[in-house]
Amino acid sequence: MNREKILWIKIDTENYYRLLVKLNDIGINMYDNKKLKDSILIKTTMSDYKKIKKYLISYKVSINSNSGISKIKEIVNKYIVFSCSVILGIILLFIVNNLILKVDVKSPNKNIQNLLITELDKYGLGTLKFKKSHKQVEVIVNNILDNNKETLEWLEVKYDGLIMIVNVTEKTKTESSETYNNCNIIASSDAKISSLNIYRGVPLKEINDYVLKGDVILSGSIVHNEEVKNTVCAAGEIYGEVWYKVKVEIPFKETYINYTGKNRYNLSIKVNDNKYQILKSRIKNKKEDEINLYKLNDFEINLVKEKEYTTKVKKLSEEEAYNKGINTALEKVKLKLLDNEEILLKKVLKKEVNDSTIYLEIFIVTKENIGELQVVSEEINYGVESNT
């Protein structure tokens, strides 16, 4: 087989063997052949293909496909634009999925924001840098926490599209109550005292006493014969029963959003208050998140992430709406509670039902730490009444 272009040709025929004889008679070199139902495939050279077209004019002859390198070249030449588009698309997809365009540090403290941006940049995490794996991020987070033990309590780094979100808890520096010479423990809210654990100070209230917000429960003044002999900073754990009246209104028709997981990216240009999107969006219902790429005065270029969603309406029964109302009220109260605090009681005081909503008033009792430190200055009376 020489280096001449090799190709497969198709010849329509009803007599396979007669055609083979004719091809042999005109000196056609056949490197391979395949018998089909009403035709024959012959592997031969371009020059022999032309000879067949010349001498077998009564037959329908066509090029079926090239083979080997010639076939590859033909496909590449034919689909060069498509191939380049696919390759470019893969590169852009890789960049979109792996590039960080914005670092969002969730802290109101500018010093903490600058500290974390600098620290993360040392480890190769920052704007216009590529994302790292989950294991690599874990190592980086641990190193940053070790290097900033006095400043950072907790740190989390996660990705949301092209945004790197940094959640952080700053280590709070609390002053010890022992640094004060005179302070009381007062009630932080109206309550009924349920437990009283005294470390320092003089109790002015007892368990089961009702107190109003601001009432002194533990005094830092040591009084003898109606005279203040000494002062300390009162300390103790005081828990009380706190009560709430929560009002909620729940509609029977509940509309909720379901994200389909289909996301698209777009570019937008903003000039003053006018915004223009480069590409026409093909998503009907979408939530848009914008990442600023460039800004100069009133001119902005933003990357837009479009997240497709569908809306669905669910009709609640009266029982479902009633239970949802109670849970909503409980969740509102739970947002106020800290560790070792809990809900003790719930009771529906009022229930009204109409065609579209259910209205509830719910009485909720909690167990909360009601002790609050009050620093006392020398001018403040210590709660001891004089008989003069």
C-alpha angles and dihedrals in degrees: 000000000000127000093264115125111279122211144163117245128193122218120187112224141146094205110059098181096046090054091051089054092051091049090052092048093057092046102251116171109224117193094178139349138194126200115223130182099271101002147036131235116217127189107214145129130287091247092053089048089057091047091053091050089051101048104027097054094151092064127078105240125183139163109257101186143317122250138218118353092350090058092050092049092049092051092047092049092047095048101030095123093045091046093051090048092052093048092047090047091052091050092049091046090052091050093047092050097044109029124094111219098170138023113209113192109194099217132104089212109096091199091056091047092052092044094054095043089053094045094047091047089057089061095045099262116125148088114332091008127116123259121255128221123269092255092050091050091051091054091048092049092050091049092051092049091049091051093048105038093142094051110032127056101176137001135190129180121193138158129239107182107296093347123092108209117204116196114192140176114206118220106249120221108216124190114235116242087230089073089071123078097206129021140140135215110235133183113269091202143001107288150138112251111241102171135015122193110178123200099165135356140043119293115231094177135047137212112289091023116133115232134188125222108281097022114139110245100169119026125207092206117099104210127192123176090353091302127112105240099173142353131222135172103261116229134180147116114264122181125185143176108257122190132210135186109210124190120202135173118199123190118222091225112067120194117197136175123237117195111217095205091242110130131177133186127223139169124236132191119208121197113181102313096334118100127196127186117215097213128040110250117238094192115094102193112033145149114221127214117189129207116193112231100172136005132181117168105302095348119095138173114201135183108226122207110200115201115194120222140171126216122224131186121217122190113218124212118231090258093050092048090047092052092044090052092053092047091048091053092048091050091052091055094042090060087069096049126097132197114308090020121111148168112262104178143008128188132174108232099178136017127184125177127192134164096282109021147026119223122205136183109198128191112212128186121198138184108232140166099253098176115116126181116241117188110216123213122209091254094061117097110241096225095264112129117218121223092214 
